[in-house]
């Protein structure tokens, strides 16, 4: 098969770091979407301060019944975007007021 795009799921560390490096990206939270509405951060930091997957939060999400959505054992996740004013990447210097959003990934 041919790869058309790099892996960019919410549990991919490189995607997390890419989003966090964009304007306003530091405000976006990557969380497991538990059916009891608990949210656990997918990523944390290691002893050196580098971003890494948070194994303890994955265990907590599993304890709270986060569902597995595919044969790769991917869990349901959300990207939480807080209310705010964000610069538009396709129109530098232009801004949009955004209401709080929860974006889910389907694959």
Short mmCIF file of the C-alpha atoms (twelve columns), coordinates in Angstrom:
data_MODEL
# 
_entry.id   MODEL 
# 
loop_
_atom_site.group_PDB 
_atom_site.id 
_atom_site.type_symbol 
_atom_site.label_atom_id 
_atom_site.label_alt_id 
_atom_site.label_comp_id 
_atom_site.label_asym_id 
_atom_site.label_seq_id 
_atom_site.Cartn_x 
_atom_site.Cartn_y 
_atom_site.Cartn_z 
_atom_site.pdbx_PDB_model_num 
ATOM 1   C CA . UNK A 1   0.000   0.000  0.000  1 
ATOM 2   C CA . UNK A 2   1.002   3.628  -0.404 1 
ATOM 3   C CA . UNK A 3   1.086   6.078  2.526  1 
ATOM 4   C CA . UNK A 4   -0.705  9.325  1.594  1 
ATOM 5   C CA . UNK A 5   -0.372  11.070 4.956  1 
ATOM 6   C CA . UNK A 6   1.584   10.511 8.137  1 
ATOM 7   C CA . UNK A 7   -0.222  9.003  11.126 1 
ATOM 8   C CA . UNK A 8   -2.038  11.915 12.762 1 
ATOM 9   C CA . UNK A 9   -4.387  10.450 15.333 1 
ATOM 10  C CA . UNK A 10  -4.838  12.198 18.698 1 
ATOM 11  C CA . UNK A 11  -2.699  9.522  20.361 1 
ATOM 12  C CA . UNK A 12  0.273   10.192 18.067 1 
ATOM 13  C CA . UNK A 13  3.007   12.091 19.909 1 
ATOM 14  C CA . UNK A 14  4.277   13.828 16.770 1 
ATOM 15  C CA . UNK A 15  0.764   15.109 15.985 1 
ATOM 16  C CA . UNK A 16  0.398   16.354 19.570 1 
ATOM 17  C CA . UNK A 17  3.698   18.218 19.305 1 
ATOM 18  C CA . UNK A 18  2.775   19.632 15.879 1 
ATOM 19  C CA . UNK A 19  -0.565  20.985 17.112 1 
ATOM 20  C CA . UNK A 20  0.956   22.355 20.314 1 
ATOM 21  C CA . UNK A 21  3.566   24.264 18.260 1 
ATOM 22  C CA . UNK A 22  0.939   26.163 16.237 1 
ATOM 23  C CA . UNK A 23  -0.537  29.512 17.217 1 
ATOM 24  C CA . UNK A 24  -3.118  28.730 19.924 1 
ATOM 25  C CA . UNK A 25  -2.142  25.056 19.941 1 
ATOM 26  C CA . UNK A 26  -0.889  25.180 23.516 1 
ATOM 27  C CA . UNK A 27  -4.509  25.654 24.627 1 
ATOM 28  C CA . UNK A 28  -5.750  22.464 22.920 1 
ATOM 29  C CA . UNK A 29  -6.150  19.419 25.181 1 
ATOM 30  C CA . UNK A 30  -5.799  15.857 23.890 1 
ATOM 31  C CA . UNK A 31  -7.931  13.615 26.134 1 
ATOM 32  C CA . UNK A 32  -9.470  10.151 26.295 1 
ATOM 33  C CA . UNK A 33  -13.257 10.339 25.799 1 
ATOM 34  C CA . UNK A 34  -14.732 8.235  28.611 1 
ATOM 35  C CA . UNK A 35  -18.454 7.379  28.622 1 
ATOM 36  C CA . UNK A 36  -18.827 8.786  32.168 1 
ATOM 37  C CA . UNK A 37  -17.616 12.189 30.840 1 
ATOM 38  C CA . UNK A 38  -14.305 11.950 32.694 1 
ATOM 39  C CA . UNK A 39  -11.413 13.243 30.635 1 
ATOM 40  C CA . UNK A 40  -7.818  12.119 31.064 1 
ATOM 41  C CA . UNK A 41  -4.927  13.772 29.249 1 
ATOM 42  C CA . UNK A 42  -3.322  11.494 26.685 1 
ATOM 43  C CA . UNK A 43  0.067   13.177 27.089 1 
ATOM 44  C CA . UNK A 44  2.122   14.425 29.981 1 
ATOM 45  C CA . UNK A 45  5.774   15.191 30.512 1 
ATOM 46  C CA . UNK A 46  8.628   12.974 31.593 1 
ATOM 47  C CA . UNK A 47  11.259  13.803 34.232 1 
ATOM 48  C CA . UNK A 48  13.189  15.906 31.710 1 
ATOM 49  C CA . UNK A 49  10.098  17.916 30.755 1 
ATOM 50  C CA . UNK A 50  9.674   16.280 27.335 1 
ATOM 51  C CA . UNK A 51  6.187   15.377 26.098 1 
ATOM 52  C CA . UNK A 52  5.303   11.688 26.367 1 
ATOM 53  C CA . UNK A 53  2.286   9.378  26.479 1 
ATOM 54  C CA . UNK A 54  0.834   9.265  29.995 1 
ATOM 55  C CA . UNK A 55  0.522   5.561  30.891 1 
ATOM 56  C CA . UNK A 56  -1.163  6.294  34.241 1 
ATOM 57  C CA . UNK A 57  -3.881  8.326  32.518 1 
ATOM 58  C CA . UNK A 58  -4.429  5.546  29.976 1 
ATOM 59  C CA . UNK A 59  -4.965  3.117  32.883 1 
ATOM 60  C CA . UNK A 60  -7.399  5.594  34.491 1 
ATOM 61  C CA . UNK A 61  -9.282  6.010  31.207 1 
ATOM 62  C CA . UNK A 62  -9.538  2.220  30.880 1 
ATOM 63  C CA . UNK A 63  -10.847 2.036  34.465 1 
ATOM 64  C CA . UNK A 64  -13.492 4.607  33.493 1 
ATOM 65  C CA . UNK A 65  -14.599 2.469  30.546 1 
ATOM 66  C CA . UNK A 66  -13.068 4.318  27.601 1 
ATOM 67  C CA . UNK A 67  -14.058 2.311  24.554 1 
ATOM 68  C CA . UNK A 68  -11.723 0.740  22.006 1 
ATOM 69  C CA . UNK A 69  -12.777 1.804  18.512 1 
ATOM 70  C CA . UNK A 70  -10.794 -0.409 16.148 1 
ATOM 71  C CA . UNK A 71  -8.562  -3.504 15.871 1 
ATOM 72  C CA . UNK A 72  -5.472  -1.334 16.572 1 
ATOM 73  C CA . UNK A 73  -6.775  -0.844 20.157 1 
ATOM 74  C CA . UNK A 74  -7.192  2.908  19.641 1 
ATOM 75  C CA . UNK A 75  -9.363  4.466  22.332 1 
ATOM 76  C CA . UNK A 76  -12.025 7.104  21.767 1 
ATOM 77  C CA . UNK A 77  -10.444 10.521 22.109 1 
ATOM 78  C CA . UNK A 78  -11.296 14.220 21.992 1 
ATOM 79  C CA . UNK A 79  -9.425  17.373 21.173 1 
ATOM 80  C CA . UNK A 80  -10.748 20.101 23.426 1 
ATOM 81  C CA . UNK A 81  -10.429 23.621 22.061 1 
ATOM 82  C CA . UNK A 82  -11.207 26.301 24.637 1 
ATOM 83  C CA . UNK A 83  -13.170 29.431 23.841 1 
ATOM 84  C CA . UNK A 84  -10.868 32.109 22.552 1 
ATOM 85  C CA . UNK A 85  -9.540  34.252 19.757 1 
ATOM 86  C CA . UNK A 86  -7.395  32.332 17.286 1 
ATOM 87  C CA . UNK A 87  -5.336  33.434 14.302 1 
ATOM 88  C CA . UNK A 88  -6.413  31.836 11.025 1 
ATOM 89  C CA . UNK A 89  -3.559  29.829 9.540  1 
ATOM 90  C CA . UNK A 90  -4.729  30.426 5.961  1 
ATOM 91  C CA . UNK A 91  -5.034  34.213 6.533  1 
ATOM 92  C CA . UNK A 92  -2.196  35.427 8.753  1 
ATOM 93  C CA . UNK A 93  -3.230  38.538 10.647 1 
ATOM 94  C CA . UNK A 94  -6.900  37.490 10.593 1 
ATOM 95  C CA . UNK A 95  -8.563  36.170 13.716 1 
ATOM 96  C CA . UNK A 96  -11.726 34.264 14.620 1 
ATOM 97  C CA . UNK A 97  -13.637 34.110 17.884 1 
ATOM 98  C CA . UNK A 98  -14.242 30.443 18.691 1 
ATOM 99  C CA . UNK A 99  -16.676 28.901 21.160 1 
ATOM 100 C CA . UNK A 100 -15.450 25.937 23.189 1 
ATOM 101 C CA . UNK A 101 -15.305 22.850 20.982 1 
ATOM 102 C CA . UNK A 102 -14.849 19.121 21.506 1 
ATOM 103 C CA . UNK A 103 -13.623 17.402 18.347 1 
ATOM 104 C CA . UNK A 104 -13.776 13.645 18.114 1 
ATOM 105 C CA . UNK A 105 -11.773 11.439 15.786 1 
ATOM 106 C CA . UNK A 106 -13.571 8.609  14.047 1 
ATOM 107 C CA . UNK A 107 -10.724 6.336  12.999 1 
# 
